[in-house]
Amino acid sequence: MVNNVAFVHITEADSIDELIADCADIPPSVRQSPSHPPLPRLAPSWEVTDKCHAQVEDLDEYV
């Protein structure tokens, strides 16, 4: 198996033109983002159960 890894020497851009040129060299597959972010997942609903309530029932102060 052969790895197609290119060795890149990274330097800081000295001007905005150099920075733009460096960014233009980034492959499109890396620059492109998905058309839309994934939808957020809904958190499962919860309620205080009798078991949960019993844990603090005899406490005068619950902190």
C-alpha positions as CSV (number, residue, x, y, z in Angstrom):
1,M,0.0,0.0,0.0
2,V,1.4,3.4,-1.0
3,N,0.6,6.6,0.9
4,N,0.1,9.6,-1.2
5,V,1.4,12.1,1.3
6,A,2.9,15.3,0.2
7,F,5.4,16.9,2.5
8,V,4.6,20.6,2.8
9,H,6.9,23.3,4.2
10,I,4.6,25.7,6.0
11,T,5.7,29.4,6.3
12,E,3.9,32.4,7.5
13,A,2.5,34.7,4.8
14,D,4.2,38.1,4.6
15,S,1.4,39.8,2.9
16,I,-2.3,39.5,2.2
17,D,-1.6,38.6,-1.4
18,E,0.6,35.7,-0.3
19,L,-2.0,34.6,2.2
20,I,-4.7,34.6,-0.6
21,A,-2.3,32.7,-2.9
22,D,-1.7,30.1,-0.1
23,C,-5.4,29.7,0.5
24,A,-6.0,29.2,-3.2
25,D,-3.7,26.2,-3.1
26,I,-6.0,24.4,-0.6
27,P,-7.8,21.6,-2.5
28,P,-11.5,22.3,-3.1
29,S,-12.5,19.0,-1.3
30,V,-11.0,20.5,1.9
31,R,-12.4,24.0,1.5
32,Q,-16.0,23.0,0.7
33,S,-18.3,22.7,3.6
34,P,-21.6,20.7,3.7
35,S,-24.5,22.6,2.1
36,H,-26.1,22.9,5.5
37,P,-25.2,22.0,9.1
38,P,-26.7,18.9,10.6
39,L,-30.0,19.4,12.4
40,P,-29.7,19.6,16.2
41,R,-30.9,16.5,18.0
42,L,-33.8,16.8,20.5
43,A,-32.9,16.1,24.1
44,P,-35.0,13.3,25.6
45,S,-37.7,14.6,27.9
46,W,-37.4,13.8,31.6
47,E,-39.4,14.2,34.7
48,V,-38.8,13.9,38.4
49,T,-39.6,10.3,39.4
50,D,-40.7,9.0,42.8
51,K,-37.2,7.4,43.1
52,C,-35.5,10.8,42.4
53,H,-37.8,12.6,44.8
54,A,-37.2,10.0,47.5
55,Q,-33.4,10.7,47.4
56,V,-34.0,14.2,48.8
57,E,-37.3,13.9,50.6
58,D,-35.9,13.8,54.1
59,L,-33.3,16.5,53.7
60,D,-34.1,19.9,55.2
61,E,-31.9,21.6,52.7
62,Y,-30.9,20.3,49.3
63,V,-27.8,21.9,47.9
